[in-house]
């Protein structure tokens, strides 16, 4: 009877251990990176906006190509360093430009979040080093380069490129802000079939400061929009200003042409057309440099306050503000000069500093200790 009891007790204890009782946890199976990524994204869906999710999904694409089939525990500092160098040697999709260090660092940031969700980043964080990013990549176009680019873009077969160029330079909109611009975001005043004046509102932006900002339109932006919008008389408030389209070829020369505009979808990537225009104009310029040009021209004007520049651009980095600090200093000195008073020059203030009881020397004398 006693032996039977012991046997039953041992069997029960084995069952408890198998079920994780008695504070003995079951071993958790290590997932593949692809599975861990799916779990991590699923946990963020109710916390993040659609744009934020799409951003991380795009950052994960090259990571999944490299690590998707590996167990997350097999991703170490050495493999991450090899990934960084491999990515730097690759070209951006649909472009001849190399992947930037900034892009790779953003990808590693997303990788870090996935590994943190698996409690694996702590052992790696001291050995994983981010790439050094360039801080001098921003370039402002000269007016001569701008004229050459306008001439080259005028020969491009990509529809809307010239209008987008003018808006980017004269309003500072980022590429995604231009892409998501809808007709309801435009406030236009028409006169005799042409846009006389107007403004645009940025409804979607990657920064909170950029979202909802309003930018008045220059005269040439109004002219460019007049010609462009005339192509879409059927456009409604929800239509995209720069809609998606298809590209075909026709004629004996098999020349490319655009057709099938879809006003319900935004334009895709225009990077190749932009690079071709830069090559034809013999001007080295990133598309984002057009926004840099806009901000630069604002800050170079001492009469434009930093607050006004930030309100128009949505966000200005501290490094860009620091670059024009000397210009701001001239404006500040000019402002202080308006406070100068003639009575000081006439010696009235000096006279008032002289005490009538003759103890001014004692009150204003410099202590000997300060001179030693």
C-alpha positions as CSV (number, residue, x, y, z in Angstrom):
1,X,0.0,0.0,0.0
2,X,2.8,2.4,0.9
3,X,4.7,1.7,-2.3
4,X,1.6,2.3,-4.3
5,X,1.1,5.7,-2.6
6,X,4.7,6.7,-3.4
7,X,4.2,5.8,-7.0
8,X,1.1,7.9,-7.3
9,X,2.8,10.8,-5.6
10,X,5.8,10.7,-7.9
11,X,3.5,10.5,-11.0
12,X,1.6,13.6,-9.8
13,X,4.8,15.4,-9.2
14,X,6.0,14.6,-12.7
15,X,2.7,16.0,-14.1
16,X,3.2,19.2,-12.1
17,X,6.7,19.7,-13.4
18,X,5.5,19.0,-17.0
19,X,2.7,21.7,-16.6
20,X,5.2,24.2,-15.2
21,X,3.9,24.1,-11.6
22,X,6.2,24.4,-8.6
23,X,7.7,27.6,-10.1
24,X,9.5,25.6,-12.8
25,X,8.8,27.4,-16.1
26,X,8.5,25.6,-19.4
27,X,11.3,26.4,-21.8
28,X,10.1,29.0,-24.4
29,X,10.9,28.1,-28.0
30,X,13.1,30.7,-29.7
31,X,11.3,32.0,-32.8
32,X,12.6,32.8,-36.2
33,X,13.3,36.5,-36.8
34,X,10.4,36.5,-39.3
35,X,8.0,35.2,-36.7
36,X,9.3,37.6,-34.0
37,X,8.8,40.5,-36.4
38,X,5.2,39.5,-37.0
39,X,4.5,39.2,-33.3
40,X,6.1,42.6,-32.6
41,X,4.2,44.4,-35.4
42,X,0.9,42.8,-34.2
43,X,1.6,44.2,-30.7
44,X,2.0,47.7,-32.1
45,X,-1.1,47.9,-34.4
46,X,-3.4,49.4,-31.8
47,X,-0.7,51.8,-30.6
48,X,0.7,53.3,-33.8
49,X,-0.8,55.2,-36.7
50,X,-0.9,53.6,-40.2
51,X,2.0,55.8,-41.4
52,X,4.2,54.7,-38.5
53,X,3.4,51.0,-39.1
54,X,4.2,51.5,-42.8
55,X,7.5,53.2,-42.0
56,X,8.6,50.2,-39.8
57,X,7.4,47.7,-42.3
58,X,9.6,49.4,-45.0
59,X,12.6,49.4,-42.6
60,X,12.0,45.7,-41.9
61,X,12.2,44.6,-45.5
62,X,16.0,44.5,-45.9
63,X,16.2,43.1,-42.3
64,X,13.9,40.3,-43.2
65,X,15.8,39.5,-46.4
66,X,19.0,39.2,-44.2
67,X,17.8,37.7,-41.0
68,X,14.3,36.4,-41.7
69,X,15.2,32.7,-41.7
70,X,17.4,32.9,-38.6
71,X,16.5,32.2,-35.0
72,X,16.5,35.5,-33.1
73,X,19.1,34.1,-30.7
74,X,21.5,33.6,-33.6
75,X,21.6,37.4,-34.4
76,X,24.8,38.7,-32.8
77,X,26.9,41.8,-32.9
78,X,29.1,40.5,-35.7
79,X,26.2,39.6,-38.0
80,X,24.7,43.1,-37.4
81,X,28.0,44.8,-38.2
82,X,28.3,42.7,-41.4
83,X,24.7,43.8,-42.3
84,X,25.6,47.4,-41.8
85,X,28.5,47.3,-44.2
86,X,26.5,45.2,-46.7
87,X,23.7,47.8,-46.7
88,X,26.1,50.7,-47.2
89,X,27.3,49.1,-50.4
90,X,23.8,48.7,-51.8
91,X,21.9,51.1,-53.9
92,X,18.5,52.6,-53.0
93,X,15.6,51.0,-54.8
94,X,15.1,52.6,-58.2
95,X,18.0,54.9,-57.8
96,X,21.8,55.1,-58.4
97,X,22.4,56.5,-54.9
98,X,23.9,54.3,-52.2
99,X,22.0,53.6,-49.0
100,X,22.9,56.3,-46.5
101,X,24.2,55.7,-43.0
102,X,21.1,57.4,-41.6
103,X,18.9,54.8,-43.3
104,X,20.9,51.9,-42.0
105,X,20.8,53.4,-38.5
106,X,17.0,53.6,-38.7
107,X,16.9,49.9,-39.7
108,X,19.1,48.9,-36.8
109,X,16.8,50.9,-34.5
110,X,13.9,48.8,-35.7
111,X,15.9,45.6,-35.3
112,X,16.7,46.7,-31.8
113,X,13.0,47.0,-30.9
114,X,12.3,43.5,-32.3
115,X,15.1,42.0,-30.3
116,X,14.1,43.9,-27.2
117,X,10.7,42.3,-27.4
118,X,12.4,38.9,-27.2
119,X,14.6,40.0,-24.2
120,X,17.8,39.6,-26.3
121,X,19.0,43.2,-26.9
122,X,20.6,43.7,-23.5
123,X,23.4,41.3,-24.3
124,X,24.1,43.0,-27.6
125,X,23.7,46.7,-26.9
126,X,27.3,47.4,-25.8
127,X,28.8,45.7,-28.9
128,X,26.5,47.2,-31.6
129,X,27.7,50.5,-32.9
130,X,25.6,52.9,-35.0
131,X,27.2,54.3,-38.2
132,X,28.5,57.8,-38.2
133,X,26.1,60.0,-40.1
134,X,27.0,63.0,-42.2
135,X,25.8,66.3,-40.9
136,X,26.9,68.4,-43.8
137,X,24.8,66.7,-46.5
138,X,22.3,69.5,-46.7
139,X,22.8,71.8,-49.6
140,X,21.1,75.0,-50.8
141,X,20.7,75.5,-54.5
142,X,22.2,78.5,-56.1
143,X,19.8,80.5,-58.3
144,X,22.0,79.5,-61.3
145,X,21.7,75.8,-60.5
146,X,18.0,76.2,-60.0
147,X,17.6,77.8,-63.5
148,X,19.5,74.9,-65.1
149,X,17.4,72.3,-63.3
150,X,14.2,74.1,-64.4
151,X,15.4,73.9,-68.0
152,X,16.3,70.2,-67.6
153,X,13.0,69.3,-65.9
154,X,11.1,71.0,-68.7
155,X,12.4,68.3,-71.0
156,X,11.5,65.5,-68.7
157,X,8.6,63.2,-69.7
158,X,7.6,62.7,-66.1
159,X,4.3,64.6,-65.6
160,X,4.1,67.0,-62.7
161,X,7.8,67.0,-62.0
162,X,8.3,70.7,-62.7
163,X,5.3,71.7,-60.6
164,X,6.5,69.5,-57.7
165,X,10.0,71.1,-58.0
166,X,8.6,74.6,-57.8
167,X,6.4,73.7,-54.8
168,X,9.3,72.0,-53.0
169,X,11.6,75.0,-53.4
170,X,9.0,77.7,-52.7
171,X,7.0,75.9,-49.9
172,X,9.6,73.6,-48.3
173,X,7.3,70.5,-48.5
174,X,9.0,67.1,-48.1
175,X,8.5,64.5,-50.7
176,X,5.9,62.6,-48.8
177,X,4.0,65.8,-48.0
178,X,3.9,66.6,-51.7
179,X,2.8,63.0,-52.5
180,X,-0.1,63.2,-50.0
181,X,-1.3,66.6,-51.0
182,X,-5.0,66.6,-51.9
183,X,-7.2,69.2,-53.6
184,X,-9.0,69.9,-50.3
185,X,-5.6,71.0,-48.9
186,X,-5.4,73.9,-51.4
187,X,-7.0,77.3,-50.8
188,X,-6.8,79.0,-54.2
189,X,-8.1,82.3,-55.6
190,X,-8.8,82.1,-59.3
191,X,-9.1,85.0,-61.7
192,X,-9.7,84.7,-65.5
193,X,-8.8,81.1,-65.5
194,X,-5.6,81.4,-63.6
195,X,-4.6,81.1,-59.9
196,X,-4.0,84.6,-58.6
197,X,-3.0,83.7,-55.1
198,X,-3.4,80.9,-52.6
199,X,-2.0,78.7,-49.8
200,X,-1.7,75.0,-49.0
201,X,-2.1,73.1,-45.8
202,X,0.1,70.1,-45.0
203,X,-2.4,67.4,-43.8
204,X,0.1,64.6,-43.4
205,X,3.7,65.0,-42.1
206,X,6.3,62.9,-40.3
207,X,6.5,65.4,-37.5
208,X,3.8,66.9,-35.3
209,X,5.2,70.4,-36.0
210,X,4.8,69.8,-39.7
211,X,1.2,68.5,-39.7
212,X,-1.4,71.2,-40.2
213,X,1.0,74.0,-41.1
214,X,-0.2,76.5,-43.7
215,X,2.2,77.9,-46.4
216,X,1.2,80.8,-48.7
217,X,2.0,80.2,-52.4
218,X,4.5,82.2,-54.5
219,X,3.4,83.7,-57.8
220,X,5.4,81.1,-59.7
221,X,3.9,78.3,-57.7
222,X,0.4,79.7,-58.6
223,X,1.4,79.7,-62.3
224,X,2.8,76.1,-62.1
225,X,-0.3,74.9,-60.4
226,X,-2.6,76.6,-62.9
227,X,-1.1,74.7,-65.8
228,X,-1.0,71.4,-63.8
229,X,-4.5,71.4,-62.3
230,X,-6.0,72.3,-65.7
231,X,-5.2,68.6,-66.7
232,X,-7.8,67.3,-64.2
233,X,-11.0,69.2,-64.5
234,X,-12.9,66.2,-63.0
235,X,-10.8,66.3,-59.7
236,X,-12.8,66.5,-56.5
237,X,-11.8,67.6,-52.9
238,X,-10.4,64.1,-52.1
239,X,-8.4,63.8,-55.3
240,X,-4.6,63.8,-55.1
241,X,-2.9,66.9,-56.6
242,X,-0.2,64.6,-58.0
243,X,-2.0,61.3,-58.8
244,X,-0.6,57.9,-59.8
245,X,-0.3,57.1,-63.5
246,X,0.9,54.5,-65.9
247,X,3.8,54.7,-68.3
248,X,3.6,53.4,-71.9
249,X,5.4,53.7,-75.2
250,X,4.1,54.8,-78.6
251,X,5.3,55.8,-82.0
252,X,8.2,54.4,-84.1
253,X,10.7,55.9,-81.6
254,X,9.0,54.0,-78.7
255,X,8.9,57.1,-76.6
256,X,7.5,56.9,-73.1
257,X,4.3,58.7,-72.2
258,X,2.0,58.9,-69.2
259,X,-1.6,57.8,-69.2
260,X,-4.3,56.3,-67.0
261,X,-4.1,58.9,-64.2
262,X,-5.8,57.6,-61.0
263,X,-6.9,60.6,-58.9
264,X,-7.7,58.3,-56.0
265,X,-4.0,57.2,-55.6
266,X,-0.9,59.3,-54.9
267,X,2.0,59.4,-57.3
268,X,4.8,56.8,-56.7
269,X,8.5,57.4,-56.6
270,X,10.0,60.0,-59.0
271,X,13.6,59.4,-58.0
272,X,14.8,58.2,-61.4
273,X,13.3,61.1,-63.3
274,X,14.8,63.5,-60.8
275,X,18.3,62.0,-61.1
276,X,18.0,62.2,-64.9
277,X,17.2,65.9,-64.7
278,X,20.1,66.5,-62.3
279,X,22.4,64.7,-64.7
280,X,21.2,66.7,-67.7
281,X,21.6,70.0,-65.7
282,X,25.0,68.8,-64.4
283,X,23.8,69.7,-60.9
284,X,24.4,67.5,-57.9
285,X,21.3,67.8,-55.7
286,X,19.1,65.5,-53.6
287,X,15.4,66.1,-53.7
288,X,15.5,66.9,-50.0
289,X,17.9,69.7,-50.8
290,X,15.0,71.6,-52.2
291,X,13.5,71.8,-48.7
292,X,17.0,72.8,-47.4
293,X,17.0,75.5,-50.1
294,X,13.7,76.8,-48.9
295,X,14.7,77.0,-45.3
296,X,18.1,78.5,-46.2
297,X,16.6,81.3,-48.1
298,X,14.3,82.1,-45.3
299,X,17.0,82.2,-42.7
300,X,19.3,84.2,-44.8
301,X,16.8,87.0,-44.7
302,X,17.3,88.8,-41.3
303,X,13.8,90.2,-41.5
304,X,12.4,86.7,-41.2
305,X,12.3,85.5,-37.6
306,X,13.2,82.0,-36.6
307,X,9.7,81.5,-35.3
308,X,8.3,82.4,-38.7
309,X,10.7,80.1,-40.5
310,X,9.8,77.2,-38.2
311,X,6.1,77.9,-38.7
312,X,6.5,77.7,-42.5
313,X,8.9,74.7,-42.5
314,X,7.4,72.7,-39.7
315,X,10.7,71.7,-38.2
316,X,14.2,73.2,-38.5
317,X,17.2,71.3,-37.0
318,X,19.4,73.1,-34.4
319,X,22.4,72.6,-36.7
320,X,20.7,74.6,-39.5
321,X,19.8,77.4,-37.1
322,X,23.4,77.4,-35.8
323,X,24.7,77.7,-39.3
324,X,23.0,81.1,-39.7
325,X,23.6,82.4,-36.2
326,X,26.0,85.0,-37.6
327,X,23.3,86.4,-39.8
328,X,21.0,86.4,-36.8
329,X,23.6,88.2,-34.8
330,X,23.7,91.1,-37.3
331,X,19.9,91.4,-37.1
332,X,20.1,91.4,-33.3
333,X,22.8,94.1,-33.3
334,X,20.7,96.2,-35.7
335,X,17.7,95.8,-33.3
336,X,19.7,96.8,-30.3
337,X,21.0,99.8,-32.2
338,X,17.5,101.2,-32.3
339,X,17.6,101.5,-28.5
340,X,20.5,103.9,-28.5
341,X,19.7,107.3,-27.0
342,X,21.2,110.7,-27.9
343,X,21.1,111.7,-24.2
344,X,23.8,109.1,-23.4
345,X,26.0,110.5,-26.1
346,X,25.4,114.0,-24.7
347,X,26.8,112.9,-21.4
348,X,23.6,113.2,-19.4
349,X,23.8,109.6,-18.0
350,X,27.5,110.1,-17.0
351,X,26.6,113.2,-15.1
352,X,23.8,111.5,-13.2
353,X,26.3,108.8,-12.1
354,X,28.4,111.4,-10.3
355,X,27.2,111.5,-6.7
356,X,26.6,115.0,-5.2
357,X,28.2,113.9,-1.9
358,X,31.5,113.0,-3.6
359,X,31.5,109.3,-2.6
360,X,31.0,107.9,-6.1
361,X,34.6,106.9,-6.3
362,X,34.2,104.7,-3.3
363,X,30.9,103.2,-4.5
364,X,32.1,102.4,-8.0
365,X,35.7,101.6,-7.2
366,X,37.0,98.2,-8.2
367,X,38.2,96.1,-5.2
368,X,41.9,95.4,-5.1
369,X,41.3,91.7,-4.7
370,X,39.6,91.6,-8.2
371,X,42.7,93.0,-9.7
372,X,45.0,90.3,-8.2
